[in-house]
Amino acid sequence: MSRRCDLTGKGVLSGHLVSHSNRKTKRRFLPNLCNVTLESETLKRTIRLRISANALKSVDHRGGLDAFLKKARDEELSPRALEMKRQLTKALAAAEAA
């Protein structure tokens, strides 16, 4: 399982652990990932995701998964989230046509 956010694509960063004597050793900065189940009202189903805590706060702030995906730019979404966004816009277009 990769350490990457399913919505934003945020991943592992690398840097240095710096001691008091200023020695530098490699270390990894891991994203704060949470397993969550979010509900999509438009698609009428629940979706299990592994997203960062920051992305979860953004989803809550924007008013749910559907609102988050509608407002987000395509460049800032991961491939899985981009596919969900395409399904969402397709469902919204079909609902408006009916």
VOPAGU-2260 file (C-alpha; in pm, 1 decimal, decimal comma):
REM VOPAGU-2260
SITE   aa  ch    i         X         Y         Z
SITE  MET   A    0       0,0       0,0       0,0
SITE  SER   A    1     156,6     327,4    -107,5
SITE  ARG   A    2     172,2     621,8     128,8
SITE  ARG   A    3     -18,4     858,6     -97,1
SITE  CYS   A    4    -342,5    1049,4     -47,0
SITE  ASP   A    5    -622,9     924,0    -275,4
SITE  LEU   A    6    -767,5    1273,5    -322,0
SITE  THR   A    7    -481,1    1519,8    -333,5
SITE  GLY   A    8    -192,9    1289,0    -426,2
SITE  LYS   A    9      16,7    1413,5    -134,6
SITE  GLY   A   10     301,7    1167,4     -72,1
SITE  VAL   A   11     620,1    1102,8     120,9
SITE  LEU   A   12     883,2    1377,3     139,1
SITE  SER   A   13    1248,1    1331,7     231,2
SITE  GLY   A   14    1482,1    1550,0     430,6
SITE  HIS   A   15    1743,3    1549,8     702,2
SITE  LEU   A   16    1734,6    1477,7    1071,1
SITE  VAL   A   17    1973,7    1737,5    1210,8
SITE  SER   A   18    2147,3    1666,3    1541,5
SITE  HIS   A   19    2276,5    1920,5    1790,9
SITE  SER   A   20    2624,6    1883,0    1640,2
SITE  ASN   A   21    2468,8    1957,3    1298,3
SITE  ARG   A   22    2512,3    1603,8    1160,7
SITE  LYS   A   23    2256,4    1527,3     894,4
SITE  THR   A   24    2101,3    1185,5     841,6
SITE  LYS   A   25    1830,1    1102,9     591,8
SITE  ARG   A   26    1471,2    1075,4     711,5
SITE  ARG   A   27    1122,5    1051,8     562,5
SITE  PHE   A   28     829,3    1280,9     628,9
SITE  LEU   A   29     517,7    1063,0     602,8
SITE  PRO   A   30     173,6    1209,5     528,3
SITE  ASN   A   31     -92,3    1179,5     798,1
SITE  LEU   A   32    -319,9     927,5     621,6
SITE  CYS   A   33    -661,9     816,7     750,3
SITE  ASN   A   34    -890,6     541,7     624,1
SITE  VAL   A   35   -1233,1     701,7     575,9
SITE  THR   A   36   -1563,5     621,0     410,0
SITE  LEU   A   37   -1720,8     919,9     237,7
SITE  GLU   A   38   -2069,0     933,2      91,2
SITE  SER   A   39   -2150,0    1078,3    -249,9
SITE  GLU   A   40   -2508,9    1203,6    -275,0
SITE  THR   A   41   -2494,7    1241,4    -653,5
SITE  LEU   A   42   -2351,0     895,0    -721,7
SITE  LYS   A   43   -2567,7     744,1    -442,3
SITE  ARG   A   44   -2290,4     529,2    -297,3
SITE  THR   A   45   -2017,6     528,3     -36,1
SITE  ILE   A   46   -1651,1     541,3    -128,6
SITE  ARG   A   47   -1365,0     409,6      86,2
SITE  LEU   A   48   -1057,2     628,5      61,7
SITE  ARG   A   49    -719,3     665,4     227,5
SITE  ILE   A   50    -674,5    1040,6     247,8
SITE  SER   A   51    -460,7    1283,1     442,7
SITE  ALA   A   52    -602,7    1460,0     747,3
SITE  ASN   A   53    -559,6    1789,9     564,0
SITE  ALA   A   54    -770,7    1665,6     271,4
SITE  LEU   A   55   -1037,5    1541,9     514,6
SITE  LYS   A   56   -1057,4    1890,2     667,1
SITE  SER   A   57   -1089,4    2037,0     316,5
SITE  VAL   A   58   -1371,9    1795,7     228,1
SITE  ASP   A   59   -1559,7    1892,6     545,3
SITE  HIS   A   60   -1498,8    2263,3     484,4
SITE  ARG   A   61   -1626,7    2252,7     126,7
SITE  GLY   A   62   -1942,2    2063,1     223,8
SITE  GLY   A   63   -1879,3    1699,7     135,5
SITE  LEU   A   64   -1709,7    1486,9    -125,9
SITE  ASP   A   65   -1923,8    1605,6    -418,0
SITE  ALA   A   66   -1860,5    1973,6    -346,7
SITE  PHE   A   67   -1488,6    1908,7    -297,0
SITE  LEU   A   68   -1454,7    1731,3    -631,6
SITE  LYS   A   69   -1660,7    1992,8    -818,5
SITE  LYS   A   70   -1451,5    2281,3    -685,3
SITE  ALA   A   71   -1107,6    2116,1    -711,8
SITE  ARG   A   72    -887,8    2177,5   -1015,6
SITE  ASP   A   73    -791,0    1875,2   -1223,6
SITE  GLU   A   74    -416,6    1937,2   -1173,0
SITE  GLU   A   75    -440,6    1905,5    -794,4
SITE  LEU   A   76    -631,7    1573,6    -793,7
SITE  SER   A   77    -489,8    1223,4    -800,2
SITE  PRO   A   78    -584,7     992,0   -1092,2
SITE  ARG   A   79    -840,0     803,6    -879,8
SITE  ALA   A   80   -1004,3    1129,4    -766,4
SITE  LEU   A   81   -1003,8    1256,7   -1125,8
SITE  GLU   A   82   -1198,7     947,8   -1233,9
SITE  MET   A   83   -1450,1    1007,0    -952,2
SITE  LYS   A   84   -1483,2    1369,2   -1066,1
SITE  ARG   A   85   -1557,9    1255,4   -1422,8
SITE  GLN   A   86   -1827,3    1016,9   -1296,7
SITE  LEU   A   87   -1972,6    1296,4   -1083,4
SITE  THR   A   88   -1994,1    1548,3   -1369,2
SITE  LYS   A   89   -2146,0    1280,7   -1592,6
SITE  ALA   A   90   -2412,2    1203,0   -1330,0
SITE  LEU   A   91   -2485,1    1573,9   -1278,8
SITE  ALA   A   92   -2525,0    1628,5   -1652,9
SITE  ALA   A   93   -2761,6    1331,7   -1676,2
SITE  ALA   A   94   -2966,0    1463,3   -1380,1
SITE  GLU   A   95   -2997,9    1808,4   -1540,4
SITE  ALA   A   96   -3100,4    1659,7   -1876,6
SITE  ALA   A   97   -3375,5    1449,9   -1717,7
